[in-house]
Amino acid sequence: MVEFAIAPETALVGSLVWKTLGMMRSKSLSDKWETFDTTADDSPDFTKTSQVSFKSVSFSGDGVTYTEDSYNQDEFSSAVCSIPLIKANAAKVWLRISKANKVRTGPFIVTEWSEEDPYDGACTWSISAESNGAVTVTLI
C-alpha cells in the first residue's frame, strides 16, 4: 500500500495526514549509495577501494485511473502538478510504502506524473519520485 501526505521535507511525521494513493498496480523501490574512489598507491593487492557518501531512494509505480475521491488520485496529481505559492515546495510529498513486513517512510520529490488515455483500454497513470531526506525503514 502507498500512502501520501502533501508536505515539505521539514514536516514532522506525527503531524502528517496520510491518504491512500489508490488503485496502484505495480510499485518499485530502490536504494542507491553513491561512492567515491579511495584507491591509493598503497591499496592492498593493487585493488580499488571505495567509500560510500550519499544515499538516495527511488520510487516508481503505476495504477488505473479512477475518479472517486476515495482513491485520492486527483488530489495527489493536482498537488504535484501545480505550482504552489512557495515554489520551493513544488512536487514535495511524504510517502509511506507498506509491505507485509516493513514500512518505508520519508520525504520525496515527485519527478514525474504521467497519464495515459488510450482509445480502447483503461486509463492509467504513473509516478516517479526521488527521496528528499531520510527515508526510514520500520520492521513490523
N, C-alpha and C positions, 0 to 999 in steps of 0.2 A: 504494500500500500504506500502511496506517495501522498504526503500532506504538505501544505504550504502556508506561509504567513507572509503577508506583504509588510516588510520592514527592512531598514538598513542593517548592516552588519553590526552596528553598535547596540542594537536592541538586546534586552535581557530575555533569555529563553523563557523564563517564567511568566513574562508579560505578553507573550505571543498568543494570538488567537489562530488556532490551526483549522484548516479546511481541507477536505479531501479533494485531490485532483482526480476526478472520477473517470471511469471507462478507459483506463490505460490497458494496453495490450503488452507491450514489451518495455523493459527497463534495463538499462546498462549503467553500471557504476564502476569507475576505475580510479585507483590511487596511483600517483606517479611521483617519484622522487627525482629531483634534478641532482646531478652530481658534478663535481669538479675534479680535475686531474691533480693528484698529489705525487705523481711519479717523479723520482729524482735519480741522480747518478748512483745513489747507494740503495735503491729499491731492491728488495730481496729477489734473487734469481732473475734479475732483469725483467720483472713483471710490472705491469701497470697497476697502480693503486689509485683509489678514488675515495672521496668523502661525499656525504650527502649534504645538500644545502636546503632546498625548499621543497615542500610537498604541495601537490595540487590534487584535487579530486574533481573528476568529470562525471557528469550525469547526462544521460540521454534517454529518451523514451518516446513512445507514440501511443495514440489512442484513437478511438472512434468518437466523432463529434456528436454530442447530444446537447440540446438547448435547455433542458431542465436545469433549474437553479441548483438542485441538489448535487450536480456533478461539478459545479464551480468552474467550468471551463471558460465561460465568458468573463467572469471576474478575473481569473488568472491572466487571460490573454490581454484584457483591457489594461491591467496593471503593468504588464511587462512591455506592451507595445506603445503605450502613451508616454509622453514626456512630462514628468511631474514638475511641480513648481520648483523643487530643488533638484536640478539636473544631476547632481552627484548621487542621487538615489534612484536614478533610472535603471529599470530592469533588475532591481535588487529584491531578492526574496530569501526567505529561510525555507529549507526543505527538510522534511523528516521522512526518511525512507525506511520502512519497516519490513523485515523478513521474519521468518519463523523463529530465529534465534538471536537476532540483533536489530538494533535501531541506530541509524546514522542520522545525525542532526547537525546542521550548520548553515551559514550564510552562503548564498550563491548569487552570481550574476547570470541572468538568462541571456546567452549569447545568440540564441536563435529560437524563434517560434514560427512555425510554418503550418499552412493549412492546404489540404488538397481537396478539391471538389470535383471528382470525376463525373462524367456524364452517366455512367452506368454502374456505379458502385457506391460504397459507403464513403461518406465524407470523413476525412481523418485529419489529425494534427500531429505535429512532432515538436519536440523540445530538445535543446542542448543547453547545458549550463556548466559553469566553472566555479569552483569554490572561491570564496572571497573572505577567507578567515578560517579559523579552526573548525574542522568537521569531526565531531566526537562519535565514538562507537560505544554503544551500551549493549552488553550481552544480557539477554532475557531468558 
